Amino acid sequence: MRSKSARDGAFQPARTEKYSDRLVASTHTNSKEHNQLPNPYVESLIRQALDRPRTPPTQTKLWVGDLCYCSRMAMYRALGRHEPTKKYDHKARDYMEMGNLYEQHVIQQLHRVPAVSRSTRIANDLWEGRADVFIDSAPPRIVEVKATGDKWWDYQGKLPYPKEVAQAAFYGVLYKETVGITPITSIYYKAWGHYAEFELTVKDTEIEAIGWIDDVARSRTIGINIARERKILEDAWQLQMLPARPSKYIQDQCTFRGSPNCTYFGHCWEAS
């Protein structure tokens, strides 16, 4: 099935068409011109790669990326008592892969800097995570890379986003707790034709972000109490139980345009 775009008159795949079907169909392009038949082996590899279900790793600790997200969703996954009621679709996988490509792009730009490593594990007894970029300098630098689309770039002038700032800043907090050295912690955003970078400073009840968006200076003070947010998850993890239902601010994010926006939406609202 194909649908016509009213915007430019070009034919595009319909929304109901699977991404794997579109990609496999692309292997048929110009096959008549080259007098070749599509390669069934290539087709099978594409389908296997795109249709293979994502199996989340078994958690033995809390994940840094869950800080300041919905603590209830994080504990559903961490405790492993229920299968997600919503799976990642191909579009979500595309965004994840795009993020990996941008991360690699940042590392390539830093190739002249010595001791640059990717996906560096930072952990203590309760928490673990992998910082996107770690530079073993004096002092060390931790860079969290975030990919975003140019359509919603700096939506409503809100960059950097609080949840992502919390994740990047928490890497710095954990590193100081485990190594005893305070790193320089930054967050870097990349989209087609745009970039933004902010250096983060953690205070008692807030995080200060100072940096640039497309060569224009910007600073924000974000009201995030890392000590309070981490305690919510640490208490739930040690008791092996779900935390209290989320606040209204988080509840508003449980759905998006009338559809569940959480992988554990069904379990959460059916549970007591």
N, C-alpha and C positions, 0 to 999 in steps of 0.2 A: 504494500500500500504506500502511495506517495501523495504528498499534499503540496499545493502551490503556495509559496510565500507571497502575501499581498505587498510586502515591503519592496522587494526587488524583482518579483516575477520569476525568480528561480525556483526550480523544483527541489524540495528538501524532503528528507525522510519524515514520515508522520510520527507523531508523538508515541503512538502505540508500537512502533517498530523497535525491536531490540537493537542495542548498540552492536552486539556481536553479529547480528544479521547484516547490518550496514557495512561493517568492516569486512566480513566474508564476501559480501557482494562486490566490494571494491577490488577483490582479486580477479573478478570477471571482466574488469574494465579493459577495453581494447583487446580482448582475447581474439576477436575475429580479425582485427587488423594484423595481429602477429601470427594468425593461423595456429593458435595454441589453445588447448583446453585448460580450464582452471585446475590447479594442483590440489587434489583432494587431501594430500598430506598437510599442506599449508593450511587449508581450511580447517582441518581437525585440530591443528595446534592453536589456531586463533580461537576456536570455540572453547577448547579446554582451558585456555588461559583466562578468557573473559567470563566464562560461566562457572568456573571453579568457585565454590563457596569459600568465603574468608573464615578461617578458623581462628578465633581470638586466642592468644597465648594464655596459659594458665597463670593466674596471678598468685604470687607469693608475698607481694607487698603492695602498698598503695602506689598509684601512678601520679607523677607530678602534674601531668596534663589535666587531671581531674579537679585541681584546686580552683575554686570559684565557679565551677560548673555545678550542675545539679548533683548534690551529694547523694541523693537517693538513687539516681541512675548509676552513679559510680559504684555504689555498694551492691546494687543488683548484679552488675557484671563481676565485681570482685569476689562476691560470695559464691557465684556460679550456681545459684539455686534454680534459675529459670533460663530458658532459651529466649533470646530476643524475639519480640513479636513483630519487629520491623527489621528487614535486612538491608544492607547496603546495596544500592542499585549500581548500574554501570556508570551513571553520571557521577555518583559519589566517588567511585574508583578513579574516574578520570581526574577529578579534582585532587585526589590524593597523589596520583602520579605527577600531576602538574606541580604540586608542592615539592615533590622529590627532585624534579628537574630544576626548579628555581634554586633549591638548596645547593644542588651541584654547581649551578651557575655562580653562586656566591663564593663557593670554595675555589672555583677556577680563577675568580678575580683576586683571590688572596694567595695565589700560588707562589708569589715571591716572599710571603711571610713564612718564616721557619716554624716548624712544629704546629701545623694546622691539621686538626683531625675532625672527622665527621662522626656524628651519632655517638658521642662520648657518654658512657654510663656514669651517672652521678647518683649515689644511693647512700642511705643509712639503714638503721634497723627496721624502719617502718616504710620508708619511701624509696622509690627508684624512678629513674627516667633517663632519657638520652638527649643530651643537648645537641642541637643541630650542628653547630660549629664551635669548636673549642680551640683557642690559640694559647699555647703554652709560652706566654711572654711574662714580663714582670711589670705590673701584676698580670695574671692570666685574664683572658677575655672569653666570655660566653656570649654567643650570638644565636638567638632564636629566629628562624626564617619563616615567614608567613607569605604564602602566595594568595593572591586575590584577583578577581576579574576587573578589567578596565571599566565595565559598565557600572559597577557599584563602587568604584574607587573613592575612598575617603567619603563614604556615604554620610551626608549631613554633617560633614566636618568633624567626625568622631574618632578619627585615628589619633593615637593607637587605642585599640579596643581593650576594655578592662580585663576580660578573661585571659586574653593573650599576654597582656602585661603581667598579670599575676603568675602565669606559667613561667615566663622568662625570668621574672624576679625571684621566683621560688628556687630556680636552679642555682642562682647566686647565693641564696640563704643556705641551701643544703651544702653547697661546696664549702662555704665558710665553716659550717658546723663539722664537716668531716675532715677537712684539710687544715683549717685554721688560717686560711688566707682569704681576704675579701677580693673577689674578682670584679672586673668591670663587666656589667651585664647590659646587653643591648638587644633590641628587637628590630628586625629588618623586614619591611614589606616590599614585595615586588609584583608588579602587574605589567601588562604590555604597554610600554611607553611611560611608566610611572615607577617611582620608588619612594620609600620613606624609611628613615632610620632614627631611633631614639635610644638615648642612654638612660638607664633606669637607676633611681636611688630609692631604696626602701627605708621608710620611716615607721614609726610605731603604728599609726592608723591610716597611712596613705603611702602611695608610690608616686614619685615625681618622675615625669618623662620629659626630656628635653632633646630636641633634634630638629630634623628637616623633613619637609614633604616637597618633592620636586624643587629643591633649592630655596624653598620658603621656610623660614624658621617657625617652629611651633613648640610650645611647652604646655603640658597639662599636669594637673595634680589629681590623681585618681584615688578616691576613698576606698581603699582595700586594706583590711587588717589581716595580714597573712597569718599571724599567730592565732587569731580567732577562727579563720577559715580552715586551717589545717587541723585544729583541735576537734572540729565537728567530725571530720573523717577519721581521725585517729581514734576517737572514742568509739565510733561505730565499728571500726575494724577490730579493736581489741575486745569488744563485746560480741563480735560476730553477729550483728543485727543491723536492721535498716535504721537510718536516722529518721527524724520526724519529717512529716510532709513538707515540701518546699514552700517558701514564702510566695506571696502573690506575684512578685517580680519574676520568679522562676516559673511559676505556673503559667504565666502568659506565654512562655516559650515552649510549653509542652506540645502545643499545636501550632501549625503554620498554615494559614489560609484554609482552615477547617480540617486539616489532616494531621495525624500524629507526627510530631517532630522529634520523637525520642524512640530509641530502639526497644525500650522496656515500657512503653506507654500503657499497653494492655494490662500487664502485671501490676503496675504501680497503682492504677486507679481501681483495680479490682481488689487489691490488698487492703487489709484493715489499717 
